[in-house]
Amino acid sequence: MSFSAQEMSDEAVKEHRAYSATDSRSRQLNPFHITLMSSVPRNALEIFSRDFGDVHTRSRVNILISPNESDKTFSISVLGVLSARRYLIVSAPTTVDGSLIAVFKGQTLTCRWFNASTAFLFTANITKILFEPEPLLYLRLADRLSRRAVRNLPRALVKLPAVIKTTGVIQCLVVDLSVTGARIAIVHDSELHIGQQVELSVKPRVLDQDFLLRINSTVMTHAEPAPSSFPYIVFYGVKFDHLEDMDMLVLQAYVQECLMNETDSLAHVLLAANDVVELKE
């Protein structure tokens, strides 16, 4: 993926070049990282997009489980659903290094799951354990669960190149998005602060057409560190101050399309084939 500013407006390109050429100030490093600025790869954001940004590897098909009354939590993947019998087929829990966690048939698991708008809390009973071809569990869902709405509008996992305009121009990557705000990733030597007014330029593609949106936004969070394998990247949350009706419709259509793509895991597996033949109508 290229993060050349040609994806945005010509004006943003000029500002970005001018800013890069004239801004010789020494910026304070983000407190989460001690890496020297001189060692930050020039393509750090592109590396982050390639290795972290894949939506399917971040998709919300994972459940957090705690065996019995344990305070330890493990992430497992939902591999299948038997709706009529209310069964889930899931991956067996493992430690960070891949070692299997000891579980047994009949054990009760406390489960937490978050979708695009709601948090769920429920229990499930292990009815079957398989080890071939991969360690799997069959879970029987309890008849009672709790849920809580965490946002009124759905938020989708995305991988959308963008530009932030402040006193200069900062390239960034939108990693989740709704019609009310976004989470963005930037290289840590570009600092933002809570309450700062910025313009976010994005170019979502809807119905085979690119729409350039310039959205006035407010920074809502302090810098949050990316996973340790991306020491040069931090996240910020931004709130959209105002959206024109057409911009809101475009964003909502894009969010819904991304949500559909996120959950289409079968197509993702099929398209990972080495040879995909496109058939003509």
C-alpha positions as CSV (number, residue, x, y, z in Angstrom):
1,M,0.0,0.0,0.0
2,S,1.3,3.4,-0.9
3,F,0.8,6.3,1.4
4,S,1.8,9.0,-1.2
5,A,-0.3,12.0,-0.6
6,Q,-1.6,11.9,-4.2
7,E,-4.5,10.0,-2.7
8,M,-5.6,13.2,-1.2
9,S,-6.0,16.8,-2.5
10,D,-3.3,18.6,-4.5
11,E,-3.4,21.3,-1.8
12,A,-2.6,18.7,0.9
13,V,0.3,17.4,-1.3
14,K,1.8,20.9,-1.5
15,E,1.3,21.5,2.2
16,H,2.8,18.2,3.1
17,R,6.0,18.8,1.0
18,A,6.4,22.3,2.3
19,Y,5.9,21.1,5.9
20,S,8.4,18.3,5.5
21,A,11.0,20.6,4.0
22,T,10.7,23.5,6.4
23,D,9.8,21.9,9.7
24,S,13.2,21.3,11.4
25,R,11.9,21.5,15.0
26,S,13.0,18.8,17.3
27,R,9.8,17.1,18.4
28,Q,9.3,15.4,21.8
29,L,9.0,11.6,21.5
30,N,5.9,9.9,22.7
31,P,6.4,8.7,26.3
32,F,5.4,5.1,25.4
33,H,8.6,4.7,23.3
34,I,12.3,5.4,23.8
35,T,13.4,4.8,20.2
36,L,15.3,7.7,18.8
37,M,13.7,9.6,16.0
38,S,16.6,9.0,13.7
39,S,15.9,5.3,13.8
40,V,12.2,5.5,12.8
41,P,11.8,3.8,9.4
42,R,10.7,6.2,6.7
43,N,8.0,3.7,5.8
44,A,6.9,2.9,9.3
45,L,3.3,3.6,8.6
46,E,3.3,1.4,5.5
47,I,4.9,-1.4,7.5
48,F,2.2,-1.0,10.1
49,S,-0.5,-1.1,7.5
50,R,0.9,-4.3,5.9
51,D,1.5,-6.2,9.1
52,F,-1.3,-5.0,11.4
53,G,-4.0,-3.5,9.2
54,D,-5.5,-6.7,7.7
55,V,-9.1,-6.6,8.8
56,H,-9.6,-10.3,8.9
57,T,-6.7,-10.8,11.4
58,R,-8.4,-8.2,13.6
59,S,-12.0,-9.3,13.0
60,R,-14.4,-9.6,15.9
61,V,-14.8,-13.4,15.7
62,N,-12.7,-13.9,18.8
63,I,-14.2,-14.5,22.2
64,L,-12.5,-13.8,25.5
65,I,-12.9,-16.7,27.9
66,S,-12.2,-17.3,31.6
67,P,-12.3,-21.0,32.8
68,N,-14.6,-21.4,35.8
69,E,-13.9,-18.7,38.4
70,S,-10.4,-17.9,37.1
71,D,-9.3,-14.3,36.7
72,K,-7.2,-15.3,33.7
73,T,-8.5,-14.5,30.2
74,F,-7.7,-16.2,26.9
75,S,-8.8,-15.4,23.4
76,I,-10.3,-18.1,21.2
77,S,-11.6,-18.0,17.6
78,V,-15.2,-18.9,16.6
79,L,-14.8,-21.4,13.8
80,G,-18.4,-22.4,13.3
81,V,-22.0,-22.0,14.7
82,L,-24.7,-24.7,15.0
83,S,-27.6,-22.3,15.4
84,A,-30.4,-24.9,15.9
85,R,-28.6,-26.5,18.8
86,R,-26.9,-23.3,20.1
87,Y,-23.4,-24.7,19.8
88,L,-20.2,-22.9,19.0
89,I,-17.1,-24.6,17.5
90,V,-14.1,-22.8,18.7
91,S,-10.3,-23.0,18.8
92,A,-8.8,-24.4,22.0
93,P,-7.3,-21.7,24.3
94,T,-3.6,-21.3,24.3
95,T,-0.9,-19.2,26.0
96,V,0.9,-16.5,24.2
97,D,3.6,-18.9,23.2
98,G,1.0,-21.3,21.7
99,S,0.9,-23.9,24.5
100,L,-2.5,-25.4,25.1
101,I,-4.5,-24.4,28.2
102,A,-5.8,-27.4,30.2
103,V,-9.6,-27.6,29.9
104,F,-11.9,-30.6,30.3
105,K,-15.3,-31.9,29.1
106,G,-18.1,-30.5,31.3
107,Q,-16.2,-27.4,32.3
108,T,-18.0,-24.0,32.3
109,L,-16.4,-21.0,30.6
110,T,-17.3,-17.4,31.2
111,C,-17.3,-15.7,27.9
112,R,-17.2,-12.1,26.7
113,W,-17.7,-10.9,23.1
114,F,-17.9,-7.5,21.5
115,N,-19.5,-6.8,18.1
116,A,-19.7,-3.5,16.3
117,S,-22.1,-2.0,18.8
118,T,-22.8,-4.4,21.8
119,A,-20.9,-6.2,24.6
120,F,-22.1,-9.7,25.5
121,L,-21.5,-11.7,28.7
122,F,-22.5,-15.4,28.8
123,T,-21.4,-18.8,29.9
124,A,-20.8,-21.9,27.8
125,N,-20.2,-25.6,28.7
126,I,-17.5,-27.7,27.0
127,T,-19.3,-30.7,25.5
128,K,-16.5,-32.1,23.3
129,I,-12.8,-31.7,22.8
130,L,-11.0,-32.6,19.6
131,F,-7.2,-32.6,18.9
132,E,-7.2,-33.4,15.1
133,P,-6.8,-31.8,12.7
134,E,-6.5,-28.9,15.1
135,P,-7.4,-28.6,18.8
136,L,-11.1,-27.6,18.9
137,L,-13.8,-27.3,21.5
138,Y,-17.6,-27.7,21.1
139,L,-19.4,-25.2,23.4
140,R,-23.1,-25.4,24.4
141,L,-24.4,-21.9,25.1
142,A,-26.3,-21.2,28.3
143,D,-29.9,-20.0,27.9
144,R,-29.2,-16.8,29.8
145,L,-26.9,-14.0,28.8
146,S,-26.3,-10.3,29.5
147,R,-25.7,-7.6,26.9
148,R,-24.9,-3.9,27.0
149,A,-25.0,-1.4,24.2
150,V,-21.6,0.3,24.0
151,R,-22.3,2.6,21.1
152,N,-25.4,3.7,19.3
153,L,-23.9,3.5,15.8
154,P,-21.7,0.6,14.5
155,R,-18.0,1.0,14.2
156,A,-16.1,-1.0,11.6
157,L,-12.5,-2.2,11.5
158,V,-10.9,-0.6,8.4
159,K,-7.6,0.0,6.8
160,L,-8.0,3.5,5.2
161,P,-5.1,5.8,4.4
162,A,-5.8,9.4,5.5
163,V,-4.2,12.8,6.1
164,I,-4.5,14.9,9.2
165,K,-4.1,18.7,8.7
166,T,-3.0,20.7,11.7
167,T,-0.2,23.2,11.5
168,G,1.2,20.8,8.9
169,V,0.1,17.6,7.2
170,I,0.4,14.2,8.9
171,Q,-0.1,10.9,7.1
172,C,-2.1,8.4,9.1
173,L,-4.1,5.2,8.9
174,V,-7.7,4.9,10.0
175,V,-8.0,1.5,11.8
176,D,-11.7,1.8,12.9
177,L,-14.4,4.1,11.8
178,S,-18.0,5.1,12.4
179,V,-20.1,8.1,11.3
180,T,-19.3,9.8,14.7
181,G,-15.5,9.3,14.9
182,A,-12.4,7.2,14.1
183,R,-9.3,5.7,15.6
184,I,-6.2,6.7,13.7
185,A,-2.6,5.4,13.7
186,I,0.3,7.8,13.2
187,V,4.1,7.7,13.6
188,H,4.9,8.7,17.2
189,D,7.0,11.7,16.3
190,S,3.9,13.5,15.2
191,E,2.1,14.5,18.4
192,L,-1.6,15.4,18.9
193,H,-3.3,16.5,22.1
194,I,-6.7,16.2,23.6
195,G,-9.0,19.0,22.4
196,Q,-6.9,19.8,19.3
197,Q,-8.9,20.7,16.2
198,V,-7.8,18.9,13.1
199,E,-9.1,18.2,9.6
200,L,-9.2,14.5,8.6
201,S,-9.1,13.8,4.9
202,V,-10.1,10.3,3.8
203,K,-11.1,8.7,0.5
204,P,-13.5,5.8,1.1
205,R,-14.5,3.8,-2.0
206,V,-18.2,3.1,-2.3
207,L,-19.9,1.5,-5.3
208,D,-16.6,1.6,-7.3
209,Q,-16.3,5.3,-6.8
210,D,-13.8,7.2,-4.6
211,F,-15.3,10.0,-2.4
212,L,-12.8,12.6,-0.9
213,L,-14.1,13.7,2.5
214,R,-12.6,16.5,4.6
215,I,-14.0,16.2,8.1
216,N,-13.4,18.7,10.9
217,S,-12.6,16.7,14.0
218,T,-11.5,16.9,17.6
219,V,-8.8,14.8,19.2
220,M,-10.4,13.0,22.1
221,T,-7.7,10.7,23.6
222,H,-4.1,10.8,24.6
223,A,-1.6,8.7,22.5
224,E,-2.1,5.0,23.0
225,P,0.7,2.6,22.2
226,A,0.4,0.2,19.3
227,P,1.3,-3.5,19.9
228,S,4.9,-3.9,20.9
229,S,5.9,-5.1,17.4
230,F,5.1,-1.6,16.1
231,P,7.2,0.6,18.5
232,Y,7.0,3.6,16.1
233,I,3.2,3.8,16.0
234,V,0.6,5.3,18.4
235,F,-3.2,5.5,18.2
236,Y,-5.5,8.5,18.8
237,G,-9.3,8.7,18.9
238,V,-11.0,11.6,17.1
239,K,-14.6,12.8,17.1
240,F,-16.2,14.2,14.0
241,D,-17.5,17.7,14.7
242,H,-19.9,17.9,11.8
243,L,-20.8,15.9,8.8
244,E,-22.7,17.1,5.8
245,D,-25.7,14.8,4.9
246,M,-24.0,13.4,1.8
247,D,-20.7,12.7,3.7
248,M,-22.6,10.9,6.4
249,L,-24.3,8.7,3.9
250,V,-21.0,7.9,2.2
251,L,-19.4,7.0,5.5
252,Q,-22.3,4.9,6.7
253,A,-22.3,3.0,3.4
254,Y,-18.6,2.4,3.7
255,V,-18.9,1.3,7.3
256,Q,-21.6,-1.2,6.4
257,E,-19.5,-2.6,3.5
258,C,-16.5,-3.0,5.8
259,L,-18.6,-4.8,8.5
260,M,-19.8,-7.2,5.8
261,N,-16.3,-7.9,4.7
262,E,-15.1,-8.3,8.2
263,T,-17.5,-11.2,8.9
264,D,-17.0,-12.9,5.5
265,S,-14.3,-15.2,6.8
266,L,-15.1,-18.0,4.3
267,A,-14.5,-15.7,1.3
268,H,-11.3,-14.6,2.9
269,V,-10.0,-18.1,3.2
270,L,-11.0,-19.0,-0.3
271,L,-9.4,-16.0,-1.8
272,A,-6.1,-16.9,-0.1
273,A,-5.6,-19.5,-2.8
274,N,-2.5,-19.2,-4.9
275,D,-4.5,-19.3,-8.1
276,V,-7.8,-17.5,-8.3
277,V,-9.5,-17.6,-11.7
278,E,-11.9,-14.7,-12.5
279,L,-14.8,-16.1,-14.5
280,K,-16.6,-13.8,-17.0
281,E,-20.4,-13.6,-17.0
